[in-house]
Amino acid sequence: MIQYSNYKRFFVEEGVFSLNDVDYTGYVEVLSGVPYVASPEIYYDRCIDTSIFNRQPLEKKATYKTDVYCSNLFYDRIITDSSSLPFSLNDLLFDTNELLNYTVLRDKIQKLNYNILYAYSRCFVVENKLPYSRSVKFACASSVTDTRLSIVSGFENIPTFSSNINFLNLGEVKGFVAANYLQDDDTSVIFAYTDTNFISLVCNNTSMNTIEVSPFYETDNKQNKLKFALIGGMTRVGNYLFISDTGNNTIIKYDIGGYINDSSVLSNKRTVIEVLGGKGAANDKLGFNEPTIITASNNFLAVYDSKNYIVKVYDLDFNFINRVGGINLRREQLLTIEYNKINNLLYIITKASDITKLYIIDDTFAVVETYELNISFFGEEVVKNIEFSFNDSNYFYICTTYNVYKCLVNRPQYIVGRYSSGSLFTISRTLTSNSVTTSSLIDIWNFLDVPHGQANFTWDEGLALSDTITSNGEIVNSTIFNDPFRGYRIAPQKSNHDKVFLFTSGKIYYFKEDNKLGTVLKLDNLENFGGDNYTLNKDEYIQCSTLNKELYKVARDTLNIKNNVLGRFAGRYDAYNVFVYSQYNYNINFTTGNADTLENFYIHENEKNILGVFNRAVTELYNLQQELIDLTKPDNGDSVVPVSTSFGDNYNVVIIE
């Protein structure tokens, strides 16, 4: 079992850690519970060994958020979760004949404290209204005669790239990767490919320009006249770009430092370093039979040898390392592979008999975890790629031709949320005829601040231009809108977001996406005593005052959370049966359970049976913790915003018991 909590990477605002007694804002790495200033993003983007980075330890602050980050817990609650405390009441109580000593007492106090920390982490839910960003732009050819790409942030009737003779190749893109130029968060480079062409583009906040479109193996093709026969995949790590030429059974390694470094000599050039391959069987270390999808970590390059039904692994210098075992790729169709560069794990998605599986491979190239994914494919929908968040190491995305699914690294079998190609458009309720035309389509990102129930349009989940709508709002002859995704990629950033790139047939979206959490707390970070501030000493005589000192801390920390709870989580199911977090509501009763007075949790001097009264106080504390869990269970209540399901005013409210 993978211990995902052994390494965490995330961005924090002030109030969680400090550096040299000054509030720290920036990226943090937690290694086995110890927080450090994170190694720079360039270490991950340029294939630099992070172990050489002289990590500066951070000082912990006495807050809940600090304790969650440094524990084995994650902010990983999804809206459909049913939570229960990790330690039961029986784990906390003394048996009748159990010996009361320092070791046992400390263990029970620590379990009580862990229950509190868990309850706090359940007061947050992963935001799944995607995209979260309110500012989305895209590059496009705004007319069929344009010779330059335009940057657009509102809706326009955009032609596809393939309808413009100057951008035909952009309309045929099969996949791509992205990188930052130097350490500039605003300037990025995109490397893409068609069946037979390599494409490179550079973009910033105001422009996107094509640098190269070439069928040749090298930018400078005067000496090297070799052409791609059929490109099957592309991956990048550091200054290296790898391309699989399926038609020639080769893998080409490039130096692309001139694209992403400040080099006037190599500027915007790719240079072949080495070529691996030739026709080969499954047991051939250096040959392939139609290599397609490839992916690289900071150490390894994985190649899917498609007609040999095997994944072969090499180091970055093309030395053969091993083959991935444990998956029968003759029975299961391989959909995509991707390395998680942060923890060096290889992810493989397969499909067989309508069952989609995720295999996670460790550095011994064996399957260590297997999950069945809750993804339903529609029509000719196919998986394009997996992409891992840089902003938070616990998120990754699965991109298909019509959807992007957000998932949790430590709970990959669950879908957090999604956005789809159909949802890039909406249909006006004020149509004058039943025929859906181009003029009735509106860009969804112009209306992200409009509450669903108050919008004067219906959110579309994939409507074709030729579809018709009946008088009761039913869609006839519906097909997925023909604007499929070509891939979803993230470029590392210094700031608190992921820089997302999303290719479609007529647009190249790029925007800054935050990994936000919804919460039912008034204050999202609360001070606490926490596990580091429990002062039970093994040389201390165990008596009422000793116990009360520790019980007070547990009680105060628990009440501090309870007194900040505003309501319960609420949500709805979308058309793809994904439950979407909407907000919190006020359908909550604070009068049940214990009174909010610390004296209820004390042991009094006149109480003689110390084990019995300890159990009584712990039971009261446990009931309070359980009440806190119950208070945050999802519910519909009276304040849920209704969700439109048709052109009429019928709404569907979801109730979760």
N, C-alpha and C positions, 0 to 999 in steps of 0.2 A: 504494500500500500504506500503510495507516495505521500510524504509529509509536506504538503504545500506550505504549511506555516513556517517551515525552516527558513524560507526566504520570501520576503515580501518587498515590493517596491511600490511607492505611491507618492502623491504630492500632498503636502499639508500646508495649511495656513497657520498663522501665529496662534499661540495658546495651547499647543500640544507638546512641542519639544523646545529646548533652548540650546544655544551653542555659545559657550563662553559667557553664560548668564544673560544672553540676549535672545529674545524671541526669534525662533527660526521659521522661515518660510521657504519652501522648496521641496525637492525630491528627497525621500528618505528610503534607505534600505534597512530592513530588519533581518538580521541573521541570528537564528536560534534565540529570538527574544531580545536581542541587543540592537538598539537603533543607532544608525550611522548616517552621516551626510552621504547621499547617494553618489556613486561614481557618475561622471558627466554623461549626458546622452550621447556624446560623440564616441564614448567607449563602445556603446552598443551599435551605433550607426556605422562605425568605421572598423569593426572587428578588432578592437583593442582588448587585450586580456585585462579583465576587471580586477584580477588579483594583484596587479601592480599598483593599483590606486591606493594611496595612503588614506584609508578611511578615517574620518574624524568622528569619534563617538559623540552622540547627542545626549543631553541630560533630559531625563523624563520629568514631566510635570505631573502633579497629583490630579489627574483628570481621568474620566472614563474613556474618553477617546484614545488617550495615550495607552491605557491598559489594554484596550481591544487590539490596537495595532501591534503591541508587543506580546500578545498572547497567541494561542493557537486558534483563536476565533477570527472570523471575517465578518464584514458587513455584507452578508450573503443571503439575507432573507428575501424571498420573493413573495408576491402578494398572496399566493395560494398556500403558503406554508401553514401547517398547524404545529405550533411550538409547544414544547414541554421542557421543564427544567432538567438539566443534565444529571443532577443528583437528586434522588428521591428522599423522602423524609426518613426512611429506614437507614439511608446512608449517613444521616446526620445525628441520629439518636444513639444514646448509650444503651446497651443491653443491661438487664438487671444485674448481672454478675461481672460486667465489664470493668476493667481496671481504669480508673481515671488518672492519667499521667500526661506529661507534657506532649509526647509524640502523638498520642491519640487525640488529645484536645486540639492541638494545632492542625491536625489533619481535618477535623470536622469544621473548624473555623475557616480553613482555606476552601473547603467545599462550599460552605455558605457564601463566601466571597465570590467564588467562581459562578455560583448561581446568579448572583446579582449582576456580575459582568455580562453573563449570557442574556439576562433579561434586558439589560440596557441595549445590547446589540440587536435585540429583536424589536426595538423601538424604531428601527430604520428599515426601509425597504428599497431595493434597487430600482431606480427610476427606469421605467420601460416605455415611456412615451418617446418614440424615436422618429426622426432625429430630435435630440434635445435642443440643438442649436436653433436660435432665432435669427441667425444671420447666415444665409446660405447663398453662395454664388456659383455660377458655372460658366465654363468657356464653351462657345458654340460658334457655328457659322450662321449668322442671323439671316442670311439670304443664300440662295443657290449660286450666287455669283461672287460672294465674298472671297477675298484673297487672304484675309487675316481673321484670326479668331477674335470674337468679341467677348467681354466679360459682362454677364447679365445677372441681376439679382431679382428681377421680377418676371412675371409671365410674358412670354412672347410666343407667337406661332413659329416655333423653331423647326426648320427642316432637318432631316437626318444628315449625317456627314456624307453618306453615300450618294445623296442627291446633289452634292457640290463637287464638281470635277477636281477642285483644288484640295479636297480633303477626303477623297475616296478611301484612302488607307485607314483613316481614323474610324470610318464606318465599318471596317473589317477587323478591328482589334479583337483578339482572342483573350489577351491577358496583359498584365503590366505589373511593375513594381515602382516604388517611389522612394526618393531620398532627399535630404536637405542639402543645400549648397552651403559649404562651410558649416558654421554654427548659426546660420541665419534662419530664424523661425518663419520668416516671410517668403523666402525664396526656396523653391523646390525644383527637383528634376524628376521627370517621369520617363521611364523606359518601358516601351510597349512593343507588341509584336502582332503581326498578322500571320497568315500561313507561310508567307515567303519574304516578309519585310521586317526589318528592325526600325523602330521609330523612337525618337527622343524628343522631349519637349521640356521647356523651362517655363516656370510661372512664378509670379508674385501676386500681391494683392490687387494689382490693376491690369495685369496682362498675362497671356499665355502664348508662347511662340513655338513653332516647330523648328527643331534644330537639324534633325536628320531623318530621312526616310530612305532606306537602302536595302537592296536584296543581297548585298555582299557581306562576306564574313568580317571585313574590316572597313573602317571609315575611309582610310587611304587604300583604295582598291587598285592603284597603279601596279603594285607588285603582286597583290593577292586577288585573283579574279574568281575565287571560289564563291558560289552562291548558296543560299539556304535552299534545300530541297523541300522541306516541310518542317516548320518550327513547331515543337510540341510543348515547350515550357520555358520559363525564365525565373531566375531567382538572383537575389543580390545579397552580399554580406560584405561590409566594409567597402574597400575600393574595388571589389571584384564583382563582376557580373557573369553569370553562367547561363548559357542557352543550350537547350537540347534541340538538335536537328534530327527529327524523327526519320526523315527521308534518307539521310546519310548515315544513320546509326552512330552519331557522334555527340559529344558534349564539348562545347567551346568555352574556355575560360578567358575573360577579358579583364584588362586593367581599365577602369573608368574613372581613375583619379582626376583626370582632366575635366570631367563633368562636375565633380563635387568638391574639388579642392581649387585653391587659387593658383593655377598653373597656366601661364601664358603659352608655354610650349605645347602642352598636351590639351589645351582648352577644347572642350566639346569633341573629344576624340575617344574612340574605343580601340584598344590595341590587343590583338590576340596574344595570349601568353602561352597557352597550351591547348591541344586538342586530344580528347580521349575517345576511343571507340573503334568502330569497325563492326562487321557482322559477327555476332557471337551468341552462344547458347546460354542457358540459365547458369551453368557452372563456370562459364568463362568470366574471369575477373575483369578483363579489360574490353569486352565486347558486349554488344547489345542487339536485340531484335526489336526495333522501333521504340527507343526511349522517349517518354513523353514528359510527364510531370516531374519537376525537380524542385528541391528545396535545400537551403543551407543554413547551418548554425554557425557559431564562431569556430567550430571544430570539424564539422562533418558536412558532406554533401550527399543527399539521398536522391537516388534516381529510380523512377519506376520504369523497369524494362518490360514494356506492356505485353509483347507477344511471348515473352518468357514467364510472365505472371510472377514477377519477383521484384522486390525493392532491394537494390544494391547500394551499399554505403561506402564512401571514400572519404579520405581527408581532403583538405582544400588544395592539396598538390596532386590530386588524382591517384594517390596510393590506395589500393583496395583495402578495406577494413573488414567488412562482414556483409552478410545478407540478413534481412529482417525475417525472423521466423515466427511461427504461431498463427499465421493467417493464410487460409487457402484462397488465393486470389483467382483460382480457376472457378471456384464456386461463388465467390463474392466479387462483385464489380468494384474495383477501386475508383473512387470519385475524386479524391484529392489527398495530398500529403502536405504537411507544413511543419517546420521546426519552430518550437517555442524557444527563441534565442535566450530568454532570461533564465530558463532552467534546463535547457538542452534536452528537452523531451520532444520526440517525434510524434505528431498526430496523424493518424490515417483514418479516413472515412470511407466506408464501403457500403454497398447495398446489395441485398439478396432477398427475393420474395417479398418486396415491399417493406423490408426491415432495414433501417439505416443504422449502422454501428460506428462507434468511434473507438479506435484502438490507440492506446498511449504506450509508446515504446521508450525504454530507458537507454542508457549508454552501453548496456550489454546487448542491445538490439533484440531484446525479448519483450513480449507483451506483458505489461505490468498492471494495466487496468483496461477494462472493456465496458462500454456503455451503449445502451440502445437509445438512440436519439428520438425525441418526440417531434419529428419533422415529417410532414406529409407533402409529397411532391405533386404538383398539378401539371397535367399534360406533359409537355416536353421540358419541364423545368429540370435543370441540372445544377450540380454544385460547381461553382467557379473556383473558390479558394477559401482558406482559413486565414484570419489575420488576428494578431494578438495586440491588445492595447499596450501602449507604452506608458500612458498616464497612470494606470493601475494594473499591477501584475495579475490581478484576479479576474480580468475580463478578456474574452476573445469573441470573435465574430465568425459566423459561417455565411458566406455570400453565395447565393444561387442566382440563376438568371432573373428571378422575379422577387426575391426577398433577401434581406440581410438580417440574420438572427443574432441577437446578443446573448452570450452564454457566460457562465461562471467557470473559471478554471478549476476550482475545488469542488464544483457540483455540475459537471458538464452535461449531465443528462437532462437538465432543466433549461427551458427556453425563457430567458428573462423578458425579451421583447423583440420586436422586429419592425422594419419598415420595408415597403415593397415598391416595385416599379409602378404598379397601379396607383399607389397612394401618393405619387408625385403630382397627381391631378385630382381635381374635384369637379363635380357637375352641378351647375346652378339649378336651384329649385324653380327659377322663374323662366324655364324653357317655354317657348311659344309653340313648339311642336314636339312630337314624340321622337323625332330623329335627333340623335346626338351629333353635334357638329363640332368642328374645331373651335369655333367661337364660344362654345359653352364650357370649354375647359379652362380651369383656373389653376395657377401654381399653388400647391398646398402651403408652401412656406410663407406665403403672404398672409396666412390666417392662423398662424400657430398660437397667437394670443387670444383667439376667439374660443370661448367655451363651446364644447361639442353640441350641447343641447340648445344653445342660443344661436348657432350658426344658421344662415339662410341658404345652406347648401348641404348636400349629402356627401359624406366622405366615401370616395370610390375605392373599391378593392380590386380594380382591374377591369376596365370597361373599354371596349374597342370603339373606334370612331364610327363603325358601321352598325353598332348595336341600337336597338330601339327600346323604349321604355313604355310600359302600359300605363293606363290611368291610375292603377293602384301602386305604381312604383316598381313593378317587377321588371327585371332586365331580360330581354329575349335575345337568344343567339349570342350570349355573352362569351367573349374570348378575352384572354389576357391582353392588355394594351401592348402593342408591339414596340416596347422600348426596353429591352432586356438589359440587365446589368452585365457588364463584361468583367467586373472585378471590384474589390473593395480593399484599399490599402491605407496604411497609416504611416506617416513620417514622424520620427521622434521630435519632441519639442521641449524647450526649457520651461515653458509656462504650463499652467494648470489645465491642459486639455490635450486631446489627440487631434492631429491634423489629418483629416480624412480626405481621401480621393476616391471618387466613384464614377466609373465609366459607364455610359449608356450609348445607344446608337446615334444620338444627336447632341449629347451634352457630356462635359467632363466636370462633375461637381467637385468642389473642394471647399471645405469648411472646418471650423474648429468645434469639436464635439467634447463636451464635458461628461464625466462619469458622476452624475449627481445621485443623491440619495433622498428619498422622501422620508419624512419623520413625523411622529405624533408627539414630539417633545417641543415645549416652548423654547428651551435652550438646547441646542444640539450637543453641547459639550458642558459637562458638569464636573465640578470639583468633587473629589472623593478621598477617602483614606486609602482605598485600594490595597492590593496584596502586599505592596512594599512597605506599608505603614502600619502593619500589625506587629505589635511589640511584645507579644508573649515570649517570655524568657524561660529557658529550661531550668534556670536556677531560682526562679520565682516560686514562692509558695502559692499553691492553688487555693484560693478562697473567693468569697463573694466579690470582693472589690476587683480581684484579678479577672474574674470572668466578666463582670460588668463592663470593665474597661474595653474588652474586645467586643462584647455584644453591642455596646453603644455604637461602635464604629460600623458594625454590620447594619444595625437598625437605621442609623442616620443616613448611610449611603443608599439603602433601599428606599427610605422615605423621600430622599432627595429626588430620586427618579420619579416616584409615584406622584409627587407634588408638581411635577413638570409635564405630566401627560395631559394632552389637550383633547384627545379623542381616539377613534379607531380608524384603521385603514379601510378604504373602500375602493371598488373598482368595477370593471365590466369585462365581458368577453368580446373579442373582436371577431371578424368574419373568418379568421383562421384558427379560431378556438384558443387563442392566446389571451389569458386574463390580464387586462391592462390596469395598472394602478392609476386611479383618478385623483384622489385626495384623501383627507381624513374627514370623518364626520363627528357629530357630537352625541351619538346614540350610546351613551356610556353612563354607568352608575358608580359614583365614587363612595356611596354610603355603605356598601357591603364590606365585609371583612373587618380588619382590626381598626381600632381608633388610631389616629395619627399622633400618638403620644409616646415618647421614648420610654416612659416608666413602665409601659405594658411589657417591655422586653427585658426588664431588669430582674435579677435575683435579689431578694430581700434578705436582710441579715437574720430575720427570725425564721427563715425557711431552713429546715434542718437537713433534709434529704437532698444533698447537693446534686446527685445524678438526676433525681426526679425533677428538681426545679430547673436544672439545665435543660432537660428534655422539654419541659413546659415552655421555657423561653425560646428554645430553638424551634419548637412547633409553631409558636406565634410568628417567628421570623419567616419560617418556611411558608406559612399561609399567606403572609404579606407578599412574599416573592411570587407565589402562585397567583395571587390576585393581580399582580402586575402583569404577568403573562396573559391572564384572562382579559385584562383591560384592553390589550392591543390586538386581540383577535379580529380579523377582518369582519365587517358587518356592513349592511346597507344603510340602515337608519333612515332619517328623514331628510338628510342633506346631500344625498348623492345626486350629482347632476345627471339627468336622464340622457340616454344616448339615442340619437335618431337612427332608425333602421330602414326608412324609406323616404320617399318624397313627401309623404304625409306627416302627421304629427304623432304617429305611434312611437312610443319609446319602450326600451327594454332595460329594466333595472335588474341587476344581478344581486342575488342574496347569497351570502356564504354563511352557513351555520357554523 
